[in-house]
Amino acid sequence: MTGKDTGISIWFFVGTLLVIYGVLIVGADVYYHNHPGIHDVVMKELRVGLWWGAFLFLLGVFYCWKFRPRRG
């Protein structure tokens, strides 16, 4: 072996999963905000799903950018 790293970093795949999870959580929060259920959620005005999903999305974008596969 020549010592060159030719594989794709596992952190790129972790970032991809974080992006997907972030989009799903934000989508669920938006859906449930527009279609409230029978029981009211305490402190729902904080929109925790929106903030958590946005955080995961941004973290995933950072990981995908930082550990993206590069040529040569």
N, C-alpha and C positions, 0 to 999 in steps of 0.2 A: 504494500500500500504506500501511496505517496504522502499520506497525512492530510490530504485535502478533504474537507467536509463536503460531500456531494449530496447528502440527504436533505430532507426538509425538516426543519425544527418542529418539535412537538408543540412548541408554544404558538406556532402559526395555526395549528388545528385547535388549540385551546381558545385562541382568539376568535376563530370562526364559530366555535360553539357559543362563546359569550355573545357574539353579535346575534346569532339566531335566538338565544334565550332572551336577550334584551328586546328584540323585536316582538317576540311572543308575549312577554310580560307587559310591554307598553300596549300592544294590541288588546290584550285581555283587560287591562285597566280602562282603556278608552271604551271598550264594549260595555263593561259593567258600570261605567259611569253614566252611559247613555241609556242603559237598561237595568235600573235598580231592581234588586230582588225583593222578596217579601220582608225579610228582616233587614233592619237598618244597621249599618256598620258604624261602630263608634269612631269618631274622628276621621270620617271618610274624606273630609275636605282637604286633608294633607296629601292625598293622592300618592301614597307610598309606592304603589305599583308603577306609577309613571316615573318617579324619581329613581327607583331601583332599576327599572328597565333601561332608563336612559344612562345610568351609571354603567351597567353591564355592557350596553351597546358601545359606549365611548371607550371603555377598557378593552373590549374586543377589537375595536378599530385600531387602537394603539398597538395591541399585540400583533395584529395582522400586518400593520405597517412596519413595525420594528423587526419582526422576524419573517418577513416575506421572502419567498424563494428568489434568489438572484441568479442571473446567468454570468458565468465567467468572472 
